[in-house]
Each structure stands twice: as structure tokens, then as C-alpha cells.
Amino acid sequence: MKENYLLRPRGLSRFDLDPFFLIAEPRESPCVAESNRDAPEEYQKIFCRTLPGHRRAGKRLSNLDVIIPCDSVPDVIFTWMSECLVHDRVLQVFQDERFTGFSTRPAKARLKGSGATLSVRELLVTGWGGVAPEASGIREVERCVACGHLLLLSN
């Protein structure tokens, strides 16, 4: 695989948990996928029965459809909205290494220059990293029990 993404082990020995990995895009990624504006996008609609100001879009219901602006495509592709696409060979490595905490869903991708299509899947995180420690400065400001709206702020 190309070394164009960061895959760093993160140990949590303080809590005696197995190490986990953080996949992050490179600091200066020249290849960030763009949404295909011709593809329909559908989102869950959330209406709060208690507070009208909590009306918002929820999860994306449609499959991701992107245009990749570079010809040399990385193994892990990020979008401007921080969605993550991976090639089948990356999924094979994840399976071989018995990675957990993720699922995938279908996605479409094509190269901007040639129009060639790529075989990719959207990578979805299903695991949970837990509650942020107090030292992180992240704190809960608002939580709505009616619709699940959650507002977190950092110091």
C-alpha cells in the first residue's frame, strides 16, 4: 500500500484496553474527493418534538458518489466532508489483521481527468472511543432527550 495516509497505533494502557489505530488524512493531501453534483443526495430529516431549533439533517441515506481530482489515487481517500473511501485491498488488510470497529457501504468514485471508475467502499466507524477525559477540555453544553441533539464545546 502507498504510504499516503497515517495509520498510527494508539495505546490505552491506562485503561488496560487493546491498542487502537487512528486513520487520518495527511496534513497536505493533494487528493481530496469532491461530491458528484449530478448524483442525488438524501439525508435523514430530524424534527424535534420539543424544540423547533433542533431541526436538522441527520445521517446521509444515499450512497457516497465522488469525483477524485488526481490521477495517482491513494489507497485511502478522504472527501471535503471527512468521509473516508478505501480500496478493496485496504479492506483485505483490515480483515487479515482482524481490525474491528468499522463497517462499509457501497460508494461510487470516478477520476476527474479520465472519467474512469474505481472500485471503492465507504468506511464507517462503528466503534466508540468513550467519553473524552476532563483534561481534553471537551465538555457537554446541551443534550436534548427528545431528539438526541448534542452540543459539545472545547475550552
C-alpha positions as CSV (number, residue, x, y, z in Angstrom):
1,M,0.0,0.0,0.0
2,K,1.1,3.6,-0.6
3,E,2.1,5.5,2.5
4,N,-0.2,8.4,1.8
5,Y,-2.3,8.1,4.9
6,L,-1.5,7.9,8.6
7,L,-2.1,4.7,10.5
8,R,-0.8,5.2,14.0
9,P,-1.1,2.8,16.9
10,R,-2.6,4.4,20.0
11,G,-2.1,2.5,23.2
12,L,-4.6,2.9,26.1
13,S,-2.6,1.2,28.7
14,R,-4.0,3.5,31.4
15,F,-7.4,1.7,30.9
16,D,-5.8,-1.6,30.1
17,L,-7.5,-1.7,26.7
18,D,-6.2,-3.2,23.4
19,P,-4.4,-0.6,21.2
20,F,-6.4,1.0,18.5
21,F,-5.5,2.8,15.3
22,L,-6.2,6.3,14.1
23,I,-6.6,6.7,10.4
24,A,-6.1,10.3,9.4
25,E,-5.5,12.1,6.1
26,P,-2.0,13.5,5.5
27,R,-1.6,17.1,6.6
28,E,-1.2,18.3,3.0
29,S,-3.3,15.9,0.9
30,P,-3.3,16.9,-2.8
31,C,-6.1,14.5,-3.5
32,V,-9.4,15.2,-1.7
33,A,-12.5,13.8,-3.4
34,E,-15.4,16.1,-4.3
35,S,-19.1,15.2,-4.2
36,N,-20.5,14.4,-7.6
37,R,-23.0,17.2,-8.0
38,D,-25.0,15.2,-10.6
39,A,-25.8,12.5,-8.0
40,P,-28.8,12.8,-5.8
41,E,-28.1,13.1,-2.0
42,E,-30.6,12.1,0.5
43,Y,-30.4,12.8,4.2
44,Q,-32.4,11.8,7.3
45,K,-34.7,14.6,8.4
46,I,-34.7,15.2,12.2
47,F,-37.6,17.2,13.7
48,C,-37.5,17.8,17.4
49,R,-41.0,17.5,19.0
50,T,-39.8,19.8,21.9
51,L,-37.5,22.4,20.4
52,P,-38.1,23.6,16.7
53,G,-34.5,24.9,16.6
54,H,-33.2,21.4,16.7
55,R,-34.5,20.6,13.2
56,R,-31.6,19.4,11.1
57,A,-30.3,16.9,8.6
58,G,-29.2,13.6,10.1
59,K,-27.3,10.7,8.6
60,R,-26.8,10.5,4.8
61,L,-29.1,7.9,3.4
62,S,-27.8,7.8,-0.1
63,N,-24.5,6.1,-1.1
64,L,-21.5,8.3,-1.5
65,D,-20.7,9.4,-5.1
66,V,-17.5,11.3,-5.6
67,I,-15.1,12.6,-8.2
68,I,-11.4,12.2,-7.5
69,P,-9.3,15.1,-8.8
70,C,-5.9,13.2,-9.0
71,D,-4.6,10.5,-11.4
72,S,-2.4,8.8,-8.7
73,V,-5.2,7.7,-6.3
74,P,-4.2,6.9,-2.7
75,D,-5.4,3.7,-1.0
76,V,-7.4,5.8,1.5
77,I,-9.3,8.7,0.0
78,F,-10.9,11.4,2.1
79,T,-13.7,13.9,1.0
80,W,-14.0,17.5,1.9
81,M,-16.6,16.4,4.5
82,S,-14.1,13.9,6.0
83,E,-15.8,10.8,4.7
84,C,-13.4,8.0,4.0
85,L,-13.2,5.7,1.0
86,V,-11.0,2.7,0.8
87,H,-10.0,0.3,-2.0
88,D,-10.7,-3.5,-1.7
89,R,-7.0,-4.2,-0.9
90,V,-7.2,-2.0,2.2
91,L,-10.3,-3.9,3.3
92,Q,-8.4,-7.1,2.8
93,V,-5.6,-5.9,5.0
94,F,-8.1,-4.9,7.7
95,Q,-9.7,-8.3,7.5
96,D,-6.3,-10.1,7.6
97,E,-5.2,-8.0,10.6
98,R,-8.7,-8.6,12.2
99,F,-9.5,-4.9,12.6
100,T,-12.8,-4.2,14.2
101,G,-14.9,-1.1,14.9
102,F,-15.9,-0.4,11.3
103,S,-18.3,-1.4,8.5
104,T,-18.5,-0.4,4.9
105,R,-21.2,0.6,2.4
106,P,-21.2,0.9,-1.4
107,A,-19.8,4.0,-2.9
108,K,-19.1,5.3,-6.4
109,A,-15.9,7.1,-7.4
110,R,-14.5,8.2,-10.8
111,L,-11.4,10.1,-11.8
112,K,-12.0,13.7,-12.8
113,G,-9.5,13.6,-15.7
114,S,-10.3,10.3,-17.5
115,G,-13.8,9.5,-16.1
116,A,-12.6,6.0,-15.2
117,T,-14.5,4.4,-12.3
118,L,-12.8,3.0,-9.2
119,S,-13.9,0.1,-7.0
120,V,-14.1,1.7,-3.5
121,R,-16.3,1.4,-0.4
122,E,-17.1,4.0,2.2
123,L,-15.5,3.2,5.5
124,L,-17.8,3.8,8.5
125,V,-16.7,3.8,12.1
126,T,-18.9,1.7,14.3
127,G,-16.8,1.6,17.5
128,W,-16.8,4.1,20.3
129,G,-13.8,5.8,21.8
130,G,-15.5,6.5,25.1
131,V,-16.1,9.7,27.0
132,A,-13.5,12.4,26.5
133,P,-11.4,12.9,29.7
134,E,-11.9,16.2,31.5
135,A,-8.3,17.2,30.7
136,S,-9.2,17.3,27.0
137,G,-11.3,20.4,27.6
138,I,-14.3,19.0,25.8
139,R,-17.5,19.4,27.7
140,E,-21.2,18.8,27.1
141,V,-23.1,22.0,26.9
142,E,-26.5,20.8,25.8
143,R,-28.3,17.5,25.3
144,C,-31.9,17.1,24.1
145,V,-33.6,13.9,25.3
146,A,-36.4,14.4,22.7
147,C,-34.3,14.3,19.5
148,G,-30.7,13.4,20.5
149,H,-29.3,16.9,19.7
150,L,-25.9,17.1,21.5
151,L,-23.7,20.2,21.7
152,L,-20.1,19.8,22.8
153,L,-17.6,22.6,23.2
154,S,-13.9,22.7,23.9
155,N,-12.2,25.3,26.2
